[in-house]
Amino acid sequence: MRQRLSSEPDRYRGRRRVPTPPRSRYAVVVTSAFVGAGVVALGAASNLPDAKAVSPDVLKSLETSQVAADALDQREQEGTRASRGNDRAAGAEVDAETAAKDIYVLPLDDYQFTSPYGVRFGKLHAGIDLAAPEGTPYKAVHGGKVTSAGYNGGYGYSITVQQDDGVEIIYAHSRRLLVEKGDVVKAGQVIGEVGNTGYSYGTHLHLEIHENGTPVDPIVFLQAPGRGVDIKLQIESVYAGMAAAEAAAS
């Protein structure tokens, strides 16, 4: 290598060399470049529509749709509750009707027991006699269909009511009938008035019950479990009341 002579001009004389930057400065420069690029990108993006921003019209449409959906859901729930309520009410009505069909009641509220079921004057007296003032309203002992209503020989003006199970109850010697053939009656419904028609001795209601086409004792029939009508108990209570009244008067 040739040695530079002192007489040769120094080509670098009067110039300043730029010192080589340290590695940490390179990192700062690179980072600044990335940050600047990011700022530029954000500035460009600021001119684009925001992806999260929704048009007010769209929001209003969505709100309207939601309100309609809530209304339909509420209506459906109310309809379900109403349906359940109607089902329960219908069930209650059916139960009430079923219970009403099974009820047995006394035909008269106040009466005197004058003749039992059995043989009388050599013939079967096929019912019982309950004396009461003429014109006293009497009621159906049980619900059923009126199969006969009119004058019937020795029974006088009488009514026959047939139950769903085929049992027939006859109300005889009436003064007046308040139902007609074909009518459907309920237990406790007033169907006639006590009288003295036909082969009758004194004003009374003749009550007769036929089971499977054969007369049975009304007292025993009505006392059976599930019916619970005690004509004898009613008689005893009437006599007990009379005795109490007499005792009080004396």
C-alpha positions as CSV (number, residue, x, y, z in Angstrom):
1,M,0.0,0.0,0.0
2,R,1.4,3.4,-1.0
3,Q,2.1,5.7,1.8
4,R,0.5,9.1,1.4
5,L,3.0,11.9,1.1
6,S,2.6,15.0,3.2
7,S,2.7,17.1,0.0
8,E,-0.4,15.4,-1.4
9,P,-3.6,17.2,-0.9
10,D,-5.9,15.8,1.6
11,R,-9.2,15.1,-0.3
12,Y,-11.1,14.8,3.0
13,R,-9.7,18.0,4.4
14,G,-12.4,20.5,5.2
15,R,-15.1,17.8,5.3
16,R,-16.9,16.4,8.4
17,R,-17.6,12.8,8.6
18,V,-21.1,11.8,9.8
19,P,-20.6,9.5,12.7
20,T,-22.3,6.1,12.5
21,P,-25.5,6.2,14.7
22,P,-25.7,3.6,17.4
23,R,-28.1,0.7,17.1
24,S,-30.6,2.2,19.6
25,R,-31.2,5.1,17.2
26,Y,-32.0,2.6,14.5
27,A,-34.8,1.2,16.7
28,V,-36.2,4.7,17.3
29,V,-36.2,5.5,13.7
30,V,-38.0,2.3,12.7
31,T,-40.6,2.7,15.5
32,S,-41.3,6.3,14.4
33,A,-41.8,5.0,10.9
34,F,-44.4,2.5,12.0
35,V,-46.2,5.0,14.2
36,G,-46.3,7.5,11.3
37,A,-47.8,4.9,9.1
38,G,-50.4,4.1,11.7
39,V,-51.4,7.7,12.0
40,V,-51.7,8.0,8.3
41,A,-53.8,4.8,8.2
42,L,-56.1,6.1,11.0
43,G,-56.5,9.4,9.1
44,A,-57.5,7.5,6.0
45,A,-59.9,5.4,8.0
46,S,-61.5,8.4,9.6
47,N,-62.9,9.2,6.2
48,L,-64.6,5.8,6.0
49,P,-68.0,5.0,7.5
50,D,-67.9,3.5,11.0
51,A,-68.8,-0.1,10.9
52,K,-70.5,0.1,14.3
53,A,-72.7,3.1,13.4
54,V,-76.3,2.1,12.5
55,S,-78.7,4.2,10.6
56,P,-81.5,5.8,12.8
57,D,-84.1,4.4,10.4
58,V,-82.7,0.9,10.8
59,L,-82.8,1.3,14.6
60,K,-86.4,2.6,14.5
61,S,-87.4,-0.4,12.3
62,L,-85.7,-2.8,14.7
63,E,-87.4,-1.2,17.7
64,T,-90.8,-1.4,16.0
65,S,-90.2,-5.1,15.1
66,Q,-89.2,-5.8,18.7
67,V,-92.4,-4.0,20.1
68,A,-94.5,-6.1,17.7
69,A,-92.8,-9.3,18.7
70,D,-93.3,-8.5,22.4
71,A,-97.0,-7.7,21.8
72,L,-97.5,-11.0,20.0
73,D,-95.7,-12.9,22.8
74,Q,-97.8,-11.2,25.5
75,R,-101.0,-11.9,23.5
76,E,-100.0,-15.5,23.2
77,Q,-99.3,-15.8,26.9
78,E,-102.6,-14.1,27.8
79,G,-104.4,-16.4,25.4
80,T,-102.8,-19.4,27.0
81,R,-103.8,-18.2,30.5
82,A,-107.3,-17.5,29.2
83,S,-107.5,-20.9,27.6
84,R,-106.4,-22.6,30.9
85,G,-108.9,-20.5,32.8
86,N,-111.7,-21.5,30.4
87,D,-110.6,-25.1,30.7
88,R,-110.8,-24.9,34.4
89,A,-114.1,-23.1,34.3
90,A,-115.5,-25.7,31.9
91,G,-114.2,-28.5,34.1
92,A,-115.9,-26.9,37.1
93,E,-119.2,-26.6,35.2
94,V,-119.0,-30.2,34.1
95,D,-118.3,-31.2,37.7
96,A,-121.2,-29.1,39.0
97,E,-123.5,-30.7,36.4
98,T,-122.3,-34.2,37.3
99,A,-122.9,-33.5,41.0
100,A,-126.4,-32.1,40.3
101,K,-127.3,-35.3,38.5
102,D,-126.4,-37.3,41.5
103,I,-128.5,-35.3,44.0
104,Y,-131.6,-36.7,45.8
105,V,-133.9,-34.4,47.8
106,L,-137.1,-34.6,49.7
107,P,-140.2,-33.8,47.6
108,L,-141.8,-31.7,50.3
109,D,-140.3,-29.5,53.0
110,D,-143.2,-30.1,55.5
111,Y,-145.5,-33.1,55.5
112,Q,-147.1,-35.9,57.6
113,F,-146.2,-39.5,56.9
114,T,-149.6,-41.2,56.6
115,S,-149.1,-44.5,54.9
116,P,-146.0,-46.8,54.3
117,Y,-145.0,-49.1,51.5
118,G,-146.6,-52.5,51.9
119,V,-149.8,-54.6,51.7
120,R,-152.9,-52.6,52.5
121,F,-156.5,-53.8,52.3
122,G,-155.2,-57.0,50.8
123,K,-153.3,-55.2,48.0
124,L,-149.8,-53.8,47.6
125,H,-149.6,-50.2,48.4
126,A,-146.6,-49.6,46.1
127,G,-145.5,-46.3,47.5
128,I,-145.7,-44.0,50.5
129,D,-148.2,-41.2,51.3
130,L,-147.1,-37.7,52.5
131,A,-150.0,-35.5,53.6
132,A,-149.8,-31.8,53.0
133,P,-152.2,-28.9,52.4
134,E,-153.8,-28.9,48.9
135,G,-151.8,-26.8,46.5
136,T,-148.5,-27.3,48.3
137,P,-145.7,-27.3,45.7
138,Y,-143.7,-30.5,45.5
139,K,-140.3,-31.0,44.0
140,A,-138.5,-33.6,41.8
141,V,-136.6,-36.0,44.1
142,H,-134.0,-36.6,41.4
143,G,-133.3,-35.3,37.9
144,G,-134.5,-37.1,34.8
145,K,-136.9,-36.9,31.8
146,V,-140.7,-36.7,32.2
147,T,-142.1,-39.8,30.4
148,S,-145.7,-39.2,31.5
149,A,-147.7,-36.2,32.7
150,G,-151.5,-36.2,32.9
151,Y,-154.5,-38.0,34.3
152,N,-153.7,-41.7,34.9
153,G,-156.8,-43.5,36.4
154,G,-156.4,-44.3,40.1
155,Y,-153.2,-42.2,40.3
156,G,-155.2,-39.1,39.3
157,Y,-153.1,-36.4,37.8
158,S,-149.6,-37.8,38.0
159,I,-146.1,-37.4,36.8
160,T,-143.5,-40.1,36.0
161,V,-139.8,-39.1,35.8
162,Q,-137.3,-41.5,34.4
163,Q,-133.7,-41.2,35.5
164,D,-130.6,-42.0,33.3
165,D,-130.2,-45.3,35.1
166,G,-133.8,-46.3,34.2
167,V,-135.3,-45.8,37.7
168,E,-138.8,-44.3,37.6
169,I,-140.3,-42.0,40.2
170,I,-144.1,-41.4,40.2
171,Y,-145.8,-38.4,41.8
172,A,-149.6,-39.1,42.1
173,H,-152.9,-37.5,43.2
174,S,-151.8,-34.0,42.1
175,R,-154.0,-31.1,41.9
176,R,-151.9,-29.4,39.2
177,L,-149.0,-30.5,37.0
178,L,-146.3,-28.0,36.2
179,V,-144.3,-30.1,33.6
180,E,-145.1,-31.9,30.4
181,K,-144.1,-35.1,28.8
182,G,-140.6,-34.7,27.3
183,D,-139.4,-32.1,29.8
184,V,-136.1,-32.6,31.5
185,V,-136.1,-31.8,35.2
186,K,-133.5,-31.3,37.9
187,A,-133.5,-32.4,41.5
188,G,-135.4,-29.9,43.6
189,Q,-137.3,-28.4,40.7
190,V,-141.0,-27.7,41.5
191,I,-143.0,-30.0,39.2
192,G,-146.5,-30.1,40.6
193,E,-148.9,-29.3,43.4
194,V,-150.3,-31.6,46.1
195,G,-154.0,-32.6,45.5
196,N,-156.7,-35.3,46.0
197,T,-157.4,-36.7,42.5
198,G,-157.8,-40.3,41.5
199,Y,-158.3,-43.0,44.2
200,S,-157.3,-40.8,47.0
201,Y,-158.5,-40.3,50.6
202,G,-157.4,-36.9,51.7
203,T,-155.0,-34.4,50.2
204,H,-151.5,-36.0,49.9
205,L,-148.6,-36.8,47.6
206,H,-148.3,-40.5,46.7
207,L,-144.6,-41.2,46.0
208,E,-143.8,-44.4,44.2
209,I,-140.4,-45.7,42.9
210,H,-139.8,-48.4,40.3
211,E,-136.4,-50.1,40.0
212,N,-136.0,-52.4,37.0
213,G,-139.7,-52.1,36.4
214,T,-140.6,-53.3,39.9
215,P,-141.9,-51.2,42.8
216,V,-139.5,-50.8,45.8
217,D,-139.9,-49.2,49.2
218,P,-139.1,-45.4,48.7
219,I,-137.9,-45.1,52.2
220,V,-135.3,-47.8,51.8
221,F,-134.4,-46.7,48.3
222,L,-133.8,-43.1,49.3
223,Q,-131.8,-44.1,52.4
224,A,-129.3,-46.0,50.4
225,P,-125.6,-44.8,50.4
226,G,-125.1,-42.1,47.8
227,R,-128.7,-40.8,48.1
228,G,-128.9,-40.0,51.8
229,V,-132.6,-38.9,51.9
230,D,-134.2,-40.0,55.2
231,I,-137.9,-39.5,55.1
232,K,-138.2,-41.1,58.6
233,L,-135.7,-38.7,60.0
234,Q,-137.7,-35.8,58.5
235,I,-140.8,-37.2,60.2
236,E,-139.0,-37.5,63.5
237,S,-137.7,-34.0,63.3
238,V,-141.3,-32.7,62.6
239,Y,-142.7,-34.5,65.5
240,A,-139.8,-33.4,67.7
241,G,-140.5,-29.8,66.7
242,M,-144.2,-30.2,67.5
243,A,-143.4,-31.8,70.9
244,A,-141.0,-29.0,71.7
245,A,-143.6,-26.4,70.7
246,E,-146.3,-28.1,72.9
247,A,-143.8,-28.3,75.8
248,A,-143.0,-24.6,75.5
249,A,-146.7,-23.7,75.3
250,S,-147.4,-25.6,78.5
